[in-house]
């Protein structure tokens, strides 16, 4: 293609710059990774199970993928017992994960140490609340792989999660009553 005028050159360059910038424009609202985003989550548990799922499209939750996440959150230490997990928890985790992934420039895996707990197993955990949010399917203890729990707590605090516990080797968040903070 031969450009005969300066105006043709400028027009071609303008179109080319928009075409090259298109991926950046698209990713400004989302992450550049298929597994991480405000509506999806990349998560594993300490039993070795791993999922990357989109749990929500717009305002609608994907029932099938919520079931898959419920399975991952199961109490595999107590016979694999499951219950429905409050989907707001997945939203909070996805928000933290997405922001951290963007800031670090790489997808960050959430590693669940404790999701749903049966009442029986919860009773065996030293310091666990009798009416724990874990038993109600509204909490998780987790690590963001490669990130200190103190930094994870800072991100979670900035988004106003309801329950936030900082421990030396993991972070607790839950969607129970708001404005609860503690260290353990």
C-alpha positions as a printed Julia matrix, in Angstrom:
184×3 Matrix{Float64}:
   0.0     0.0    0.0
   1.48    3.31  -1.05
   0.41    6.36   0.95
   0.29    9.39  -1.29
  -0.47   12.09   1.22
   0.36   12.98   4.79
  -3.37   12.79   5.61
  -3.56    9.17   4.34
  -0.51    8.3    6.46
  -2.04    9.87   9.59
  -5.36    8.07   8.99
  -3.65    4.7    8.54
  -1.54    5.25  11.67
  -4.62    6.24  13.7
  -6.47    3.08  12.66
  -3.38    0.97  13.38
  -2.92    2.46  16.84
  -6.56    1.76  17.75
  -6.21   -1.81  16.5
  -3.04   -2.34  18.55
  -4.6    -0.75  21.63
  -7.79   -2.84  21.43
  -6.5    -5.64  23.69
  -5.48   -3.07  26.31
  -8.88   -1.44  26.15
 -10.61   -4.8   26.57
  -8.39   -5.78  29.5
  -8.9    -2.49  31.29
 -12.23   -3.88  32.5
 -10.97   -7.38  33.03
  -7.74   -9.25  33.54
  -5.63  -10.64  30.72
  -5.92  -14.15  32.1
  -8.82  -16.5   31.47
  -8.81  -17.9   35.03
  -8.89  -14.65  37.02
 -11.49  -11.86  36.97
 -14.23  -10.18  38.94
 -16.7   -12.88  37.89
 -14.41  -15.92  38.06
 -11.93  -17.51  40.38
  -8.79  -19.62  40.26
  -8.75  -21.69  43.43
  -7.33  -24.89  44.9
  -7.63  -26.62  48.25
  -5.0   -28.34  50.37
  -6.42  -31.71  49.3
  -5.0   -31.09  45.81
  -8.26  -30.18  44.04
  -8.18  -27.19  41.7
 -10.79  -25.2   39.78
 -10.88  -22.22  37.46
 -14.52  -21.26  36.95
 -16.75  -18.34  36.04
 -19.31  -18.27  38.82
 -21.29  -15.24  37.64
 -22.32  -13.58  34.4
 -23.6   -10.08  35.01
 -26.02  -10.34  37.93
 -26.75  -14.06  37.39
 -24.88  -16.82  39.16
 -23.96  -19.97  37.24
 -25.6   -22.75  39.31
 -23.42  -25.49  37.81
 -20.17  -23.7   38.6
 -21.41  -22.77  42.08
 -21.92  -26.51  42.68
 -18.36  -27.16  41.55
 -17.12  -24.52  44.01
 -19.29  -26.0   46.78
 -17.55  -29.33  46.14
 -14.11  -27.7   46.34
 -15.11  -26.0   49.63
 -16.26  -29.35  51.09
 -14.95  -30.65  54.41
 -12.75  -33.32  52.86
 -11.29  -34.0   56.3
 -14.72  -35.13  57.51
 -15.95  -37.53  54.83
 -16.37  -34.91  52.1
 -19.43  -33.29  53.66
 -20.73  -30.34  51.64
 -23.15  -27.49  51.91
 -24.09  -24.56  49.74
 -21.49  -21.81  50.08
 -22.71  -18.22  50.08
 -21.76  -16.93  46.6
 -20.93  -13.51  48.04
 -17.81  -15.16  49.45
 -16.67  -16.07  45.92
 -17.25  -12.46  44.86
 -15.07  -11.12  47.68
 -12.32  -13.61  46.92
 -12.45  -12.86  43.18
 -12.17   -9.14  43.87
  -9.09   -9.6   46.06
  -7.56  -12.11  43.65
  -8.12   -9.93  40.58
  -6.69   -6.78  42.13
  -3.63   -8.64  43.45
  -3.09  -10.4   40.12
  -3.18   -7.09  38.27
  -0.85   -5.44  40.77
   1.63   -8.33  40.71
   1.38   -8.76  36.93
   0.53  -12.46  37.14
  -2.47  -14.59  38.11
  -2.49  -15.36  41.83
  -3.83  -18.73  42.98
  -6.07  -18.87  46.05
  -5.24  -21.9   48.2
  -8.09  -22.79  50.58
  -6.89  -24.21  53.88
 -10.36  -24.46  55.38
 -13.7   -23.85  53.69
 -16.88  -25.49  54.92
 -16.51  -27.36  58.22
 -18.94  -29.79  59.77
 -19.98  -28.88  63.31
 -18.2   -32.01  64.55
 -14.9   -31.15  62.96
 -15.23  -27.49  63.91
 -15.52  -28.56  67.56
 -12.09  -30.21  67.3
 -10.32  -27.03  66.15
  -8.68  -25.07  68.95
 -10.03  -21.52  69.13
 -12.8   -22.07  66.55
 -16.04  -20.26  67.34
 -18.91  -22.59  68.19
 -21.14  -20.79  65.68
 -18.33  -20.4   63.12
 -19.04  -18.87  59.73
 -17.23  -21.94  58.33
 -20.06  -24.19  59.61
 -22.58  -21.92  57.89
 -20.77  -22.02  54.54
 -19.84  -18.35  54.69
 -16.07  -18.37  55.33
 -12.67  -19.55  54.27
  -9.13  -19.58  55.55
  -6.75  -19.19  52.64
  -3.39  -18.19  51.29
  -2.72  -16.23  48.15
   0.17  -18.24  46.78
   3.39  -16.22  46.91
   1.92  -13.38  48.98
   2.21  -12.75  52.72
  -1.0   -12.95  54.75
  -0.37   -9.4   56.02
  -0.5    -8.07  52.46
  -3.63  -10.12  51.68
  -5.29   -8.61  54.77
  -4.49   -5.13  53.46
  -6.25   -5.86  50.17
  -9.22   -7.48  51.92
  -9.52   -4.51  54.29
  -9.54   -2.07  51.39
 -12.58   -3.84  49.95
 -14.45   -3.91  53.25
 -14.98   -7.65  53.67
 -17.33   -8.38  56.55
 -15.17  -10.69  58.69
 -11.4   -10.47  58.46
  -8.9   -12.4   60.55
  -5.15  -12.03  60.21
  -3.03  -14.99  61.22
   0.69  -15.55  60.81
   0.28  -18.18  58.1
  -3.16  -17.56  56.53
  -6.0   -15.06  56.12
  -9.64  -15.6   57.12
 -12.5   -13.82  55.37
 -16.23  -14.33  55.7
 -19.53  -12.81  54.65
 -21.09  -12.92  58.12
 -22.01   -9.83  60.13
 -20.0    -6.78  59.03
 -17.09   -4.94  60.64
 -15.44   -7.82  62.51
 -11.63   -7.77  62.66
  -9.18   -9.85  64.68
  -5.69  -11.31  64.77
  -4.83  -14.82  65.8
